Amino acid sequence: MLFKIGAALSASLLILVIATASAVTQKSTLTWPVAVPTRVAATAPDYAASGWSISSPFGWRPDVERPGQWELHEGADLAGPMFCPGCPIPPLGDMTVTHIGWDQEWSSDPLHEGAGVVVDMTLQHPEEAGRILVRYGHLHPYRVYIRTRSCTQTVDCPVYRADSQGSVSVSCPGRVVQVVRSREQRAYAYATPGQCRASVSWPADYLPQGATAVTFDQRIVLGAASSDAAITFNAQLPPPPPPITPTASLPPIP
């Protein structure tokens, strides 16, 4: 089983493993930690599990945001050559994905707080290893870039320019976070895959050119990274009024 979440992965991966029934046995399909390269699919190359290292273990550690205090690290941060932007995620065994979303969806900045984008999985054969939840975190989100443009031509609008007057909204299955807003472009991030909708509302004196709403779904393709979405909304401004030509005065009547 080989899968990808979002456009890419971060250089480190947070793994949280919780055993809720019995201990992992030798019959378990769980493959981590292991000391030899492991093939995760018949058509996939081996990945060198022995090259992994734990950059931050489970347990109490100094809180970097609050000097002098400690925080409980509820996972294990792994580092290694396989954890890189665009790398696929190797599952720890025969897993079933149960949840994809923000670790702290309620926070003011879910993209950077907690474990960011997380994927929860359970073993497909709990009778062999007990009920185990595996969480991957610090993954890259899905992203969509939207630009709004306008022109003042009356025919065909050959030249469009950035215009910030359009009011843009994006809705997805989970919370959407706006990460960039400028005159040229807006950028949004979201964690839960599925069908999204982007729309624009123009001022009353703008004439939309093309669609004002677009649905999109950044589907995950097995063995390929999903690409970011890019959408452009165009509109036409009314032409400026023609200049007023002064009326020539008539000579006085004798």
C-alpha positions as CSV (number, residue, x, y, z in Angstrom):
1,M,0.0,0.0,0.0
2,L,1.5,3.3,-1.1
3,F,-0.3,6.6,-0.9
4,K,0.3,10.3,-0.9
5,I,-1.4,13.1,1.0
6,G,-1.4,16.6,-0.5
7,A,1.1,17.9,-2.9
8,A,4.1,16.7,-0.9
9,L,5.4,15.7,2.5
10,S,7.5,17.6,4.9
11,A,11.1,16.6,5.8
12,S,10.0,15.0,9.1
13,L,7.0,12.9,10.0
14,L,5.3,12.6,13.3
15,I,4.1,9.1,14.1
16,L,1.8,8.5,17.1
17,V,1.0,4.9,17.9
18,I,-1.5,4.0,20.5
19,A,-2.1,0.4,21.6
20,T,-5.6,0.1,23.1
21,A,-5.9,-3.7,23.5
22,S,-3.0,-6.1,23.3
23,A,0.7,-5.7,22.7
24,V,2.1,-6.0,19.2
25,T,3.1,-9.6,18.6
26,Q,5.4,-11.2,16.2
27,K,2.4,-12.1,14.0
28,S,1.6,-8.5,13.5
29,T,1.7,-7.0,10.0
30,L,3.3,-3.8,11.5
31,T,6.6,-3.2,9.9
32,W,8.1,-0.4,12.0
33,P,10.6,-0.3,13.5
34,V,12.6,-2.7,11.3
35,A,16.3,-2.9,10.5
36,V,16.3,-3.9,6.9
37,P,14.9,-2.4,3.7
38,T,11.2,-3.1,3.2
39,R,9.2,-3.4,0.0
40,V,5.8,-1.7,0.6
41,A,4.3,-2.8,-2.8
42,A,5.1,-5.4,-5.4
43,T,5.8,-2.6,-8.0
44,A,7.5,-0.2,-5.6
45,P,11.2,0.0,-4.7
46,D,12.4,-0.9,-1.2
47,Y,12.8,1.9,1.3
48,A,15.7,1.8,3.7
49,A,14.0,1.7,7.1
50,S,17.4,1.4,8.7
51,G,18.2,5.0,7.6
52,W,15.5,6.4,9.9
53,S,16.4,8.3,13.0
54,I,14.3,9.8,15.8
55,S,14.8,13.5,15.9
56,S,12.4,14.0,18.9
57,P,11.2,11.1,21.0
58,F,8.0,10.6,22.8
59,G,7.8,12.2,26.3
60,W,8.5,15.4,28.0
61,R,10.7,18.0,26.3
62,P,11.5,21.8,26.7
63,D,8.8,24.0,25.3
64,V,10.4,26.2,22.7
65,E,7.5,28.7,22.8
66,R,7.6,29.0,26.6
67,P,11.2,29.0,27.9
68,G,11.6,27.3,31.2
69,Q,8.6,25.1,30.8
70,W,8.0,21.6,29.5
71,E,5.6,20.1,27.1
72,L,4.5,16.5,26.5
73,H,5.5,15.4,23.0
74,E,2.7,12.9,22.1
75,G,4.6,11.2,19.2
76,A,8.0,10.5,17.7
77,D,9.5,12.8,15.1
78,L,11.4,10.8,12.5
79,A,14.1,12.0,10.2
80,G,15.7,10.3,7.2
81,P,16.3,10.4,3.4
82,M,12.8,9.2,2.6
83,F,11.1,12.1,4.4
84,C,11.3,14.8,1.8
85,P,9.0,17.1,-0.2
86,G,7.2,14.9,-2.7
87,C,8.1,11.6,-1.1
88,P,5.3,9.0,-0.7
89,I,4.2,7.9,2.7
90,P,5.1,4.3,3.5
91,P,2.4,2.7,5.7
92,L,3.5,0.7,8.7
93,G,1.5,-2.3,7.6
94,D,-1.9,-3.2,6.1
95,M,-3.6,0.0,7.2
96,T,-7.1,1.5,6.7
97,V,-7.2,5.4,6.6
98,T,-9.8,6.6,9.0
99,H,-9.3,10.4,9.1
100,I,-7.5,13.1,7.1
101,G,-7.6,16.6,8.5
102,W,-6.1,19.3,10.8
103,D,-4.7,18.2,14.1
104,Q,-6.1,21.4,15.7
105,E,-8.8,22.6,13.4
106,W,-10.2,25.0,16.0
107,S,-6.9,26.8,16.4
108,S,-6.2,30.3,14.9
109,D,-3.5,28.8,12.7
110,P,-4.1,25.0,12.2
111,L,-1.5,24.9,9.5
112,H,1.3,25.5,11.9
113,E,-0.1,24.5,15.3
114,G,0.0,21.0,16.7
115,A,0.8,18.4,14.1
116,G,-0.7,20.4,11.2
117,V,-2.2,18.0,8.6
118,V,-2.6,14.5,10.0
119,V,-3.7,11.1,8.8
120,D,-5.1,8.5,11.2
121,M,-4.9,4.8,10.3
122,T,-5.8,1.5,11.9
123,L,-4.5,-2.0,11.3
124,Q,-6.7,-4.0,9.0
125,H,-6.1,-7.1,11.1
126,P,-6.5,-6.1,14.7
127,E,-6.8,-9.8,15.8
128,E,-3.0,-10.1,15.1
129,A,-1.8,-7.0,16.9
130,G,-4.7,-5.5,19.0
131,R,-6.4,-2.2,18.3
132,I,-3.8,0.2,17.2
133,L,-4.2,3.8,16.0
134,V,-1.3,5.2,13.9
135,R,-1.2,8.9,13.3
136,Y,1.1,10.6,10.7
137,G,1.5,14.4,11.1
138,H,3.3,17.5,9.8
139,L,2.1,16.7,6.2
140,H,1.8,19.2,3.5
141,P,-1.8,20.5,2.9
142,Y,-3.7,20.8,-0.3
143,R,-3.4,24.3,-1.8
144,V,-5.4,26.4,-4.2
145,Y,-4.3,29.6,-5.8
146,I,-6.9,32.1,-7.0
147,R,-6.4,35.4,-8.9
148,T,-8.9,38.0,-9.9
149,R,-8.4,40.2,-12.9
150,S,-10.3,42.8,-14.9
151,C,-10.0,44.9,-18.1
152,T,-11.6,48.0,-19.4
153,Q,-11.8,47.1,-23.0
154,T,-15.3,46.9,-24.6
155,V,-14.5,44.0,-27.0
156,D,-12.7,40.7,-26.1
157,C,-10.7,42.2,-23.2
158,P,-7.2,41.5,-24.7
159,V,-5.3,42.8,-21.6
160,Y,-6.3,41.7,-18.1
161,R,-4.7,43.2,-15.0
162,A,-4.8,42.2,-11.4
163,D,-7.8,43.5,-9.6
164,S,-8.5,43.0,-5.9
165,Q,-12.2,44.2,-6.0
166,G,-13.5,40.6,-6.4
167,S,-14.6,39.0,-3.2
168,V,-13.4,35.4,-3.2
169,S,-14.7,32.5,-1.0
170,V,-13.5,28.8,-0.9
171,S,-15.3,26.0,0.8
172,C,-14.0,22.4,1.2
173,P,-15.0,19.4,3.4
174,G,-12.9,20.7,6.2
175,R,-11.7,24.1,7.4
176,V,-10.0,26.3,4.7
177,V,-7.2,28.6,5.8
178,Q,-6.2,31.6,3.8
179,V,-2.4,31.9,3.7
180,V,-1.8,34.6,1.1
181,R,-3.8,37.7,0.1
182,S,-2.4,40.3,-2.3
183,R,-3.7,42.3,-5.2
184,E,-2.3,39.7,-7.6
185,Q,-3.2,36.4,-5.9
186,R,-4.9,34.7,-3.0
187,A,-3.8,31.3,-1.7
188,Y,-5.7,28.9,0.5
189,A,-4.7,25.6,2.3
190,Y,-7.0,22.8,3.4
191,A,-6.3,19.3,4.9
192,T,-9.3,17.1,4.1
193,P,-9.6,15.9,0.5
194,G,-12.9,16.0,-1.4
195,Q,-14.9,18.3,-3.7
196,C,-14.3,22.0,-3.1
197,R,-16.0,25.2,-4.5
198,A,-14.4,28.5,-5.2
199,S,-16.5,31.6,-6.1
200,V,-16.2,35.3,-6.7
201,S,-18.5,38.2,-6.2
202,W,-17.8,41.3,-8.3
203,P,-19.0,44.9,-7.6
204,A,-22.3,45.8,-9.3
205,D,-20.5,47.7,-12.1
206,Y,-18.3,44.8,-13.1
207,L,-19.3,42.4,-15.9
208,P,-18.1,38.8,-15.2
209,Q,-16.2,37.2,-18.0
210,G,-16.6,33.5,-17.7
211,A,-17.7,31.5,-14.6
212,T,-18.1,33.0,-11.2
213,A,-18.0,29.6,-9.4
214,V,-15.7,26.6,-10.0
215,T,-15.8,23.2,-8.3
216,F,-12.6,21.2,-8.1
217,D,-11.3,18.0,-6.4
218,Q,-7.6,17.4,-6.0
219,R,-8.0,13.6,-6.2
220,I,-5.2,11.4,-5.0
221,V,-3.8,9.3,-7.8
222,L,-2.0,6.1,-6.7
223,G,1.7,6.5,-7.1
224,A,1.5,10.2,-8.1
225,A,1.6,13.5,-6.1
226,S,-1.5,15.6,-6.3
227,S,-1.0,19.0,-7.8
228,D,-2.1,22.3,-6.4
229,A,-5.2,23.9,-7.9
230,A,-5.0,27.3,-9.8
231,I,-8.1,29.3,-10.7
232,T,-8.6,32.7,-12.4
233,F,-11.7,34.8,-12.3
234,N,-12.0,37.6,-14.9
235,A,-14.3,40.6,-15.2
236,Q,-14.8,43.6,-17.4
237,L,-15.0,47.2,-16.1
238,P,-17.4,49.6,-17.8
239,P,-15.5,51.9,-20.2
240,P,-14.9,55.4,-19.0
241,P,-17.4,58.0,-20.4
242,P,-16.3,59.8,-23.5
243,P,-14.8,63.2,-23.0
244,I,-17.3,66.1,-23.2
245,T,-16.6,68.2,-26.3
246,P,-17.2,71.9,-25.6
247,T,-19.9,73.5,-27.8
248,A,-18.7,76.3,-30.0
249,S,-20.3,79.6,-29.2
250,L,-22.4,81.3,-31.9
251,P,-21.6,84.8,-33.0
252,P,-24.0,87.4,-31.7
253,I,-26.9,88.2,-33.9
254,P,-26.7,91.8,-35.2
